Amino acid sequence: MVENRLCVALSGGRDSVVLLDALSRMRSPGGVEFSLSALHVHHGISPNADAWAGFCADFCRNRAVPLKVVHVEVPRGGGEGLEAAARRSRHAAFAGCAAGWLALAHHRDDQAETVLLNLLRGTGIAGAAGMLAERPQRSGPALIRPLLDVSRAAIDDYAAGNGLAWIDDESNDDVHYRRNYLRRAVMPGLAEKFPGAPLALARAAGHFAEGAALLDDLAQIDRAALATAAGRIALVGFNALTPPRARNLLRFELVAAGFRAPDTRWIDEALRQLASAGGASETRVATPDGELHVYRGELYVVRRRPPAPTEAVPWQGETELSWAGGRVCFVPASGAGIRRDLLGDGGVRLDVRRGGERLQPDSRRPRRTLRNLLQEGAVPPWERDRLPCLWCGDRLVWVGGLGADAAFACPPGHDGLEPAWKPHG
């Protein structure tokens, strides 16, 4: 079962080598029953990247641990810096890992550096909590950090006591990177005046984590009190919150939707726009990960998605077609959906709405414009131009979210086809 499968993120450095070695010794016979594997992310940044992958392969082979090497292309020039871009690419590779748990080798000293680095960036309570020992993901395995309470010195002792070899990433010596500067130039000085600095900072991270959890609890209480029948947050109630509670709830909503934690300036600008938005307005605030909308007095958090195709996509009997980051499935049915033989043998395609289309979903009601039907169905404006429309020649057959035209309805005893629009894959 996936739940019993544990994978180690193996860079080949000392910390991940120690973690994988220790876990490999815990396996049966006489140990714990679990399936162990390793994942190495090949960034291709260092000229030694191939050698590192080879080292990891040999290390895993000697311990009978299956290894998967994932090659990623780290985007450059995106404005977020090479470190951040590499981390994003790495975590995207983590999300594709077929395991229940992915173990990372961060330790107590890493935690202390993370807390200090985040505080210098002006972080909030969640950032001051540093790294969590366990963190579920929206997709892929949960991230765990088994060594988070273990000091760097203890890891050194384990590596030496067991005769382990590892690789050294030359970029770790480059103090141009902020974390390296803290590690090389700042932390040693702190340790001289405050010998227990790493432990104290790690302990402080635990206190901040408790505070962050309480703020999440408060956000969920506020959300439950403001939720509409559709499960979204009512704008009027949101604007009635005190600014700190409104910031807390908005940040919680964005993070829960998979957005990166927004900075204070963005939050304050969003609150300003929401405070001036009327119930009938259609406010939009953009972030790098998506958009925050107001529609009919409710807040919508919308992740960034691929655009709809600019050209029609022909349908030639496939069971599904990709569409705007999702898919349209064509499910055979008997006496339901679209009458299959009315589609003919060609000329059937998916396309976006172009303007002026009309549809009759209900035979008891007149044919109406898509614009009116979408407004009546409360389909948000930003979704309308993404909806797939199925055409047969010059006749509109079906629209995702609205249904099929009555003229194509399949009567009992005939072969039918039921299209289904699945917008998220």
N, C-alpha and C positions, 0 to 999 in steps of 0.2 A: 504494500500500500504506500501511496505517496507520503502519508502522514509519518511513516516510520523511516523515511529516507532522509538522510542528513548529508548535505553537500558542504564542502569547505571551499571558500574563495581562496585559492592558492596563488599568491603572487610569486612565490619563490623566495621572499624575504624571510628573515629570521622568525618573525612573529607567526606568520601563517605556516611555516615549516614546523615550528614547535606545536602549534594547534593540531595540525593534521597528524603528526607523529603521536601525540598524546591520545588522540581519538582512535587512531588505528590500533593502539595497544589495548584499548578498552573493549574492543569487539570480542565476541565469543570465539573460541571456547573459554569458559570461565569468566567471561565479561558480560557486557550489556548487549542485548539483541537489537541491532539496528543495521540498516544498509548505509554504507559510507561511500561517498564519491568525492571528486574534487573538480573544481572549475577554474580554469586559468584564462584570464582576459588578456588577449594579445592586442595592445594598443597601437603598436607599430611606430611609437614615437622615438624610442631609443634605438640606436644601431645594434644594441645587444638584445633586442626583443626576441629574436629567433632563438638565441642561446638560452634565454630565460625559459622559454617554452620547452626547450629540450631538457633543461635541468628538471623542470616540473614533471615531465614525462618519465624521466629516469627515477625520480624520487617516488612517484606513485607506483611505478612498476615494481620497485623493490618492496613495496608494502601491499601489493595486490589490491590497490585502490584504483578504480576506474577514473580516468581523467578525460574531461572534455575541454578542448581549447577553442575559445570563441574569438574570432578576429573582429575587431571593431575599427571604424574609421572615425577618429576624433575630429570634429569640425573645428576649424580655426577661423579667427577673424569675426567671431560672432559677438564680441563685446563682453563675454563672461570670463575670459582668461582660459589658459590652457588647462590649469588644474581643475577648474570647475567643469570645463567641457569633457575632460577625461573622466571625471567622476560621473557625469551624466551618462556618458556612453557605457561606463562600467555597470552602472545600476540598470540600464536598459538590458544589458546582457544578463544580469542577475535575475531580472523578471522572467526571462525565458528558461530558467533552470527548472527541470522537472523533478523537484524534490519538495518535501514538506517544510524543510528548514534549510537555510543557508547560513553557515557559521562564518563570521568575520573575526579577524584576529586582533581587533582593537583592545588595548589594555589600559590600566589605570593612568599611566603617564600620557597616553594618547587622549584620554578623557580630560585630564588637567589642561593639556594644550588646547583642546577644543573649547573648553569653557572660557579660558583666558582669551582666545582668539575671538570668540563670539562676543564677549563683553567689550572688547576693544572695537568691535563693529557697531556697538550700541544696540545689541540684541535685546529682545524681551525675555520674559520668564521662560518660554519654551526653548529659546536658543541657549539660555544660561543653564538649562537642564542637560546640555551636552548630548551625548549619544545614549540611547536607551539600550538596556540589556536585551530586550525583545521588542520587535516592532513588526506587526502584521503589515502586509502590502496589499494594495488594491488588486494587483495581479502578481502571480509568481509566489515563491516560497516566503515564509516569514523570516525576517532577519534576526539572528541571535548573535550575541557577543559573549561567549563563555569566559573570556579572559579579562572582562572589564574590571574586575576587582583584583587582578593580578598585576604586580609591579613589573616594570621593565627589568629590574635586577633579578627577579625570580625567573623570568623567561630566559635571561642570559645564563643563569645557573643550570636550568633544565637543558638548554642547548649544549652547554659545555659538558655536563654530566653524562649526556647520551651521545656525545661525539657527532653532533649534527653539523652539516654544512648547509650554507644558504647562499643566496646571491645578494649583492649590494647594488641597489639602483643608484647610479651616479647622480641622479637628480636630487637625491636626499641631502647632498652636500651643498646644494645651490641655495644660498641664503637670500637669493632674489625672491624666492617663494616665502610668503609670510609665515607659514607653519614651520618651515625649516629655520627661519630666523628665530622664532620663539624657541624652538628646540635647541638650537646651537648657541644662541647668544643671550637669551633671556632666562630660560629655565635654570641653567647652571648657576647664574647669579642669584636667582631667587632661592635656590637650594642652599646656598652658602648662608644667607641671612634667615631663611625659613626652611629648615631641614625637612619639615613635614609638608611642604607646599603642595606636591602632587596629591598626597592623600587628602589634605584639607580642601583643595579645589574639587576633587572627585566627590568628597562628602557634601560640599556645597551644591554640586550638581544634583545629588539625590534630593536635597531640600527643595531646590528649584523644580525638580520633576514632580514632587508632591504638590507644589503650588500650581504648576501647569495642569496637573490632573484635576485639581479643584476648579480651575477656570474652565476646563472642558466640561465639568459637571454643571457649572453655572450656565454655560452656553447651551447645553442640552435642556436645562430647565426653561431658559428663555425661549428656546426654539419650540418646545412643546406648548408653551403658553401662546405663541404667536402663529402657530401652524394653521394654514387654511385647510379646507376640505381636501385640496389637491396635495397637501403635504409640503407646500412651500411657505415662506415667511411673508406675512402680511406687512406691506410697507407702512401703513399707519401705525401699527403697533411697534414696528422696528424703530421708526422715528421718534416714538415716545420714550424709548429707553434712554438712560443717561449715556453720555458719550463713551465712558469706559466700558459699559456693558454692550453698547452697540459695536464698538471696535472688537471686543472679545467675540461676540457672536459672528460678526462678518468674517473675522480671521478663521474662526472654527469652521464656518461653512466652506470657505475656499480651500482650506487644507483637507477637509473631509472629501471634497470633490477631486482631490489629487493635485491641486495647485501648489506651487512653492509658497512658503509663508511670505505674504506681502510686507513691504516695509511700511513704516509709520506714515510717510508722506503720501503713499498711495492710498492707505486706509483713510486718512484724513480727507483727501480729495474725494474719495468715493462717498464718505459720509456727507460731505458738503453737497454733492450732487443729489444724493438720495433725499436729503432734507428739503430740497427745493422741488422735488419731483411730485407732481400731482397724481392722483389715482388713475387718471386716463393717459398719463404721459408714457413715453417709451424711451426711458433712459438707457444709455449704454456706456459702460466704463470698461476699457480694455486693459488686460494684463498680458504678459508674455505667454501665459498658459491658457488664455481664453478670455471670456467676457462675463461681466455682471450686467444683467438686464432687469428693467422693471417693465412689466406688462400686465395691464389690468389690475394694478394695485398689488402685485406679487413680485417677489425677488426670484430671479432665475440665475443660477450659476452654470455657465455653458463652457465646457472644455473646447479648446481649439481642435478642429477636425479637418480632414481633407475636404476640399471643395467638391461640389458636384461636377460631373464631366461637362465639358464645354460642347461636346458633340454627342449625338444620339448613339446609344449602345444597342446593336442589333441583338435580338433574341432568336435563337435557332434551336429551341427545344431544351436548353440547359436547365438543370434543376435549380441553379442559382446564378446570379450575376452580381459582381461587385458594384457598389454604388456609394460614392461619397463617404468612404470610410466604413460603410456597412455593407449590407447585401440585400438583394431582393430574391426571395425563395419562391419557387413555383411548385406547389404541392398538388399532386393528382388527387381528384375527389370524384365522387359519384353523385350526380344530382345536386351539386353545390358549386359555388364560385362562378367562373366564366365558362361558358359552353365552348369546349375545346375546338370543335370543328368550325366555329365562327371565326377563329383566328387565321384559318387558311394555312398555307405552307410557306409564306414569306411576307416581308414587309412589316413584321412586328418588331417594335423597338422600344427602348426606354429613353426618355428625354426629360428635360426640365420644362417647367411651364414657361411659355413665351409671352403670355398675355392674351386675354380674350377667350380662353378655353371655356367650354361649358360641359357640364356633367349632370346626369340624372341618377343619383344613387338609389332613389326610391321611386318606383313606378307610379306611386299614388301622388307624387308631387311633380311640378314642372321642372324641366331642365333649367339649370341655373349656372351662373358664372362661377368658376373656381374661386375667384376673389370673394364672392359672397359666401360660398360654402366654407372656405377657410376661416373667414371672420366669424361665421356662426359657430364653427367648431372650435373656436378659441385657439387656433393654431398660431403660435407666435410668429411675428413677421420674419424673424431671422431663420426660421425653419421652412418657410413657404417655398423659397427658391431652391431648396435642397430636395424637396419631395420628388420621388420618381413617378413619372407619368408613363403608362403603357399605352402605346398607339398601335393600331392596326390600319395601315394605310393612312388616310386622313381622319380616322375616327378615334376619339379618345375612349379607351376601354376601361382604364383603372387608374386611380391615384392613391399612392401610399397615404394611409391615415384617413382616407375618405371612403374608399371602396370602389366597386365596379359599377359601370353604367348599366342601368336596368335592361337596355337592349341586348346585352351580352349575358344576361343571367342564365345559368344552366338549370333546365327543368329536370324533374325526376326521370331516371332511366337513361340519362345521357352522361357522357364523360365530361368531367369538369376540371378546372384548374383554379387553384386558389393562390393568388400571389400574396406574399407577406413581406412587408418592409421591416427589416431589422437594422435600425440605424447605427448600432454599435458593434458591428462585426457579426 
